Amino acid sequence: MSDRAVIRRHFGALLEEAHAAHIPPDVVGRMLLDEVLELWRQHRSIEDIAAELRFMIENLDPDQDYPFIRP
């Protein structure tokens, strides 16, 4: 089983449990982000985390066109 498959399986179970407990998806997302940041702080520098988050923010739009450099 791939890393992604393991995480998605547990994430799906988390969302189901949160829904059953009437926890809004937005709250789940914020709490998960808090947990991810706490995990990253244990092993990564603040600068590295900030760079990762900036990259994610800059690539949020799935319809964004990216310029490609051709040789």
RAURGI-V527959 format. One record per residue. PHI is phi in radians with two decimals (999 if undefined). OMEGA is omega as a letter, one per 40 degrees, with the letter a starting at -180 (NA if undefined). Layout:
phi:PHI omega:OMEGA
phi:PHI omega:OMEGA
This chain:
phi:999 omega:a
phi:-1.31 omega:i
phi:-0.97 omega:a
phi:-1.07 omega:a
phi:-1.10 omega:i
phi:-1.09 omega:a
phi:-1.12 omega:a
phi:-1.10 omega:i
phi:-1.08 omega:a
phi:-1.23 omega:i
phi:-1.12 omega:i
phi:-1.05 omega:i
phi:-1.11 omega:i
phi:-1.08 omega:i
phi:-1.11 omega:i
phi:-1.09 omega:a
phi:-1.15 omega:i
phi:-1.11 omega:i
phi:-1.07 omega:i
phi:-1.09 omega:i
phi:-1.61 omega:i
phi:1.07 omega:i
phi:-1.63 omega:a
phi:-1.09 omega:i
phi:-0.95 omega:i
phi:-1.09 omega:i
phi:-1.18 omega:i
phi:-1.01 omega:a
phi:-1.05 omega:i
phi:-1.08 omega:a
phi:-1.17 omega:i
phi:-1.12 omega:i
phi:-1.07 omega:i
phi:-1.02 omega:a
phi:-1.17 omega:i
phi:-1.09 omega:i
phi:-1.09 omega:i
phi:-1.09 omega:i
phi:-1.09 omega:a
phi:-1.09 omega:a
phi:-1.06 omega:i
phi:-1.26 omega:a
phi:-2.30 omega:a
phi:-2.30 omega:i
phi:-1.33 omega:i
phi:-1.05 omega:i
phi:-1.09 omega:i
phi:-1.14 omega:i
phi:-1.10 omega:i
phi:-1.07 omega:i
phi:-1.11 omega:i
phi:-1.07 omega:a
phi:-1.17 omega:i
phi:-1.05 omega:i
phi:-1.04 omega:i
phi:-1.10 omega:a
phi:-1.10 omega:a
phi:-1.18 omega:a
phi:-2.07 omega:a
phi:-1.22 omega:a
phi:-1.36 omega:a
phi:-1.19 omega:a
phi:-1.69 omega:a
phi:-1.19 omega:i
phi:-1.53 omega:i
phi:-2.02 omega:i
phi:-1.27 omega:i
phi:-1.94 omega:i
phi:-1.61 omega:i
phi:-1.75 omega:i
phi:-1.17 omega:NA
